[in-house]
């Protein structure tokens, strides 16, 4: 399952996010989205977990979780609309 995570502290690293999600199960990838020019975090990213049940537990457990003084918002990622 692909999980959308927002309200990520700009100081957070992908390793910080991965450590939080690994408490719920295997994490296959973590990507914090960065501005192309400044390379600064945009404050959101995606986590992929192969086990849907573990992913749902992570969503429930980490929505509102304080990571580096910011309360994460965690939801199942919606597919991008076709253009």
C-alpha positions as CSV (number, residue, x, y, z in Angstrom):
1,X,0.0,0.0,0.0
2,X,1.2,3.5,-0.8
3,X,0.7,5.9,2.1
4,X,0.6,9.7,1.9
5,X,2.2,11.5,4.8
6,X,1.9,15.3,5.3
7,X,2.8,17.9,7.8
8,X,6.4,16.5,8.0
9,X,8.9,18.7,9.8
10,X,11.3,20.2,7.3
11,X,14.2,18.8,9.4
12,X,12.9,15.2,9.2
13,X,14.9,12.8,7.2
14,X,13.6,9.7,5.3
15,X,15.3,7.6,7.9
16,X,13.1,9.2,10.7
17,X,10.0,8.5,8.8
18,X,11.1,4.9,8.0
19,X,11.8,4.2,11.7
20,X,8.3,5.4,12.7
21,X,6.6,3.2,10.1
22,X,8.8,0.1,10.8
23,X,7.2,-0.2,14.2
24,X,4.1,-1.5,12.3
25,X,5.8,-3.7,9.7
26,X,8.0,-3.9,6.7
27,X,8.6,-0.7,4.8
28,X,9.6,-1.1,1.1
29,X,10.3,2.6,0.4
30,X,10.2,6.1,1.9
31,X,10.3,9.3,-0.2
32,X,10.1,12.8,1.2
33,X,9.3,15.2,-1.7
34,X,11.8,18.0,-2.1
35,X,11.8,21.2,-4.1
36,X,13.8,20.7,-7.3
37,X,15.7,24.0,-7.1
38,X,16.3,24.4,-3.3
39,X,16.4,20.7,-2.4
40,X,14.4,21.6,0.7
41,X,11.6,19.3,1.9
42,X,8.1,20.3,0.8
43,X,6.7,18.8,4.0
44,X,5.1,15.7,2.6
45,X,6.1,12.4,1.3
46,X,5.1,8.7,0.6
47,X,5.8,5.5,2.4
48,X,5.2,2.1,0.8
49,X,4.4,-1.0,2.8
50,X,3.9,-4.4,1.1
51,X,1.4,-5.7,3.8
52,X,-1.9,-3.9,3.6
53,X,-2.9,-4.9,7.1
54,X,0.4,-3.5,8.5
55,X,-0.1,-0.4,6.4
56,X,-3.6,0.2,7.8
57,X,-2.3,-0.3,11.3
58,X,0.4,2.3,10.6
59,X,-2.1,4.8,9.2
60,X,-4.3,4.4,12.4
61,X,-1.3,4.5,14.7
62,X,0.7,7.3,13.1
63,X,-2.0,9.8,12.1
64,X,-1.5,12.6,14.6
65,X,1.9,11.1,15.8
66,X,4.4,13.8,16.8
67,X,7.6,13.5,14.8
68,X,10.1,16.3,15.5
69,X,7.5,18.5,17.1
70,X,5.0,18.2,14.2
71,X,1.8,16.2,14.1
72,X,1.8,13.9,11.1
73,X,-1.2,13.5,8.9
74,X,-1.3,10.0,7.5
75,X,-3.7,8.6,4.8
76,X,-3.8,6.0,2.1
77,X,-2.4,7.7,-1.1
78,X,-4.9,8.3,-3.8
79,X,-3.9,7.6,-7.4
80,X,-3.0,10.6,-9.5
81,X,-5.8,11.6,-11.8
82,X,-5.2,10.8,-15.5
83,X,-4.8,13.9,-17.6
